[in-house]
Each structure stands twice: as C-alpha cells, then as structure tokens.
Amino acid sequence: MDYCDDYYYYLPKALLFEEEYRDLSPYAIIFYILLLSKKEEAVEMGWVDDDGEIYLAYTREELAGMFGFSTSRITNLKYRLQIADLITVYKHNPLLHQPDRIYVKEL
C-alpha cells in the first residue's frame, strides 16, 4: 500500500480511534506515518532482510534531520511506537557504526 503521494500522507483511522493507540501523542502518530512513507525508499536502498522483511536503517541523527525533530524526541518517539507495537527496533553494536534496523508494522 502507498502511504503517501506527492501531496498527502495516509493516516490509518485506527491510530485515532482504537483504544490501543489512544496514548500516542500527535508527534508519535506523525512519526509513525513518516516512517511508513519511507518503506518504499527502503526497498530501493536494498533494506530487505533474509526473510524478505523491509526495514529502515537510519541513525537517530538522520531521522532527526529528515523529520525536523531533536534526537531526544526521536528516541522517545521510537520508544512510544515500540510500546504500541507499531515498530520493532533491532539495535546494532554502536562500535560497528551501523544504524539500528527499524521494522515498521502495518495496521
């Protein structure tokens, strides 16, 4: 499914009306939608694991720069989306200078 076009982003109604997502802030909802929109780009970048699952491979600093949030806000938003089971994050060894793998779940 396309989550954006040249003018609009797709907002799943579940994020607004389902009980399990009621605690998400507007920033968390926007961040989730922006992450969803990056999945097509991830395929083009070859960010597909051995199981065929698409992931995002951006550092916290890259995400902050892309979306105009501070790095501390990115950390908090990733945490909130993990609690809501909207993303799964696999951390890499920071000594290897590799970004975390962020798997964005679809509703």
Helices and strands as residue ranges (DSSP letters): H 14-17, G 19-21, H 26-37, H 39-45, H 60-67, H 71-83, E 87-90, G 94-96, E 101-104
